[in-house]
Amino acid sequence: MVSRFSWGVLVALLAVALAGCGGKSAEEKAKEQAAKASAPVCDMTQVLTTTKLPAGFPKPDAVTYHQQKTEGPSLTVDATYAGNLDDAYSSYEDAVSAANYTVTHKEKEEDDAEINYEGGGTTGQIALRDVCGEDDKLVVEITNRPQ
């Protein structure tokens, strides 16, 4: 017969094992926060015709700039892309190359992608997030800073 102590140990081990299941990783939580922060850009109607990005900065035709803000030396530009993630990723890869910028790192997942770059005396990241809930629209967040 199993003692009360053994049952207590078994229950405690089971509780610890279950507590580790189903929790979100730090990466998943950060991704959810970024998506939540980006979602309001989907509904923006304001259009910026000029930005503080360097002259000749890569911009695919399907991109519409909506707002920009400066924090310290970094400039962040929020935009939307009319198309899907695969098209946006390919378009930005081509545009970065055509503008003589260098891709320093890139990563593409199911619902987001990033392209890190340097060029035009700057470095930064182009983040693409499929958070608008539409098949043909996603958020583009460009972070640009001096080298």
N, C-alpha and C positions, 0 to 999 in steps of 0.2 A: 504494500500500500504506500502511496506517495504521501510524504509528510506535509504538514502545513507550510513549513519553511520552503520546501521544494516548489510547492504551488506558488508561493509568494515570489520566489526567484523567477519562475517561469512567467508569471504575469508581468513582473517588472521588465524582463527582457523583451517580452512581446510589446509592451508599451513603448520602450525605447526604439525598437525596430519600426513600429508603425509611425512614430513621430518623425522618423527620417524619410518616410515615403510621402510623396505628394507635395512636398514643399518646393518652392521655386528657387532656382539658383540665383545668385547675385546678378549674373548676366541676364537672365530672364526678367528679373525685376527692373534692371536698368533699361532694358529694351521696352518694357511696358511703360515706364515713365517717359521715355523719349517719344513713344507713340502718342501718349496722352498729351504731352506738351506740343507736339506737332499737329495734332488733329485740327485745332482752330484755323490753321493756315488753309485747310481745304475749302473753307467757306469765305475766304477773303476775296473781295471784289476790287479793292484798291490795286492799281497797277503802277509800278515804278518804271519809268522809261529810262532812267539813268541810275546807276549805283556808284558806290565808291570803290568797286572792284577795279583792278588794274585795267588799263586799256588793252583790248585784245583778249580779255579773259574768256575762256571757253564757255560758249552758251549755245546749246542745241536750239533749233527753231521752236520746238514744242514747249520751251520753258517760258513762264511768265513770272517776273519778279513782283513781290507784293510788299515787302517791308525790309528794312535793314536797321541794324543797331551796332553801335561800337561799344565794346567793353575793353578798356585798356588798349593794347595795340591790336586787338582782334576785331574784325568786322564779321558780323553774321548777316547773311542775306537769306530770307525765307522766300520760297517760290513754290510754284506747282509745275508739274510736267503733265502734258496732255498725252497720255499713253500708258502702257503698262511698264512694270519694273524691268523686264528684259530689254524692251526698246530703250528705256531711259538709260540703263546701264551701258548698253552698246553705244548709244548716241553720245554719252559723256566720255566714254573711252576714246571714241573717234575725235570728238571736239578737243579734248585735252591734248591728244597727239598732234592734231592739226594746228593748234595754237603754240606748238613747240614747248609745251609743258612736259614734265616728266612725272609719270606715275610712280610713286614710291612704295605704295602698298594698295592692294584692292581686295575686297571680299564681297561675295554675293551670297545671300541666303534666300529663303523662300519669300520673305516679306520685307526685306531691307537689303541695302547694299551701301558700301562706302568705297570711295576712290580718294586716296591721299595723293597729293601732288606737290610739286615745287616748280616755280617758274615765274617770270615777270617780277623777280625780286621778292617773291612771297612763297609761303608754304600754306598748306591747309587741307581741308577735307570737303568733299562733296558727299553728303549723306542723302540717300534716297529711301523714303519710307512709304510703304503701301498701307496707309492708314485712313484714306478717305472713304473707304467702303464702296468705291466705284472701280470698275474694271479699267477705266481709261483716264485715271487721274491719281497722282501721287504727290507727296511732299518732297521738295528738294531743300536741304539746308546746307548752305555754303559757309564754311568758316575759313576766313582768310587772314593771315597775319604776315607782317614783314619778316624776311629772313634774318 
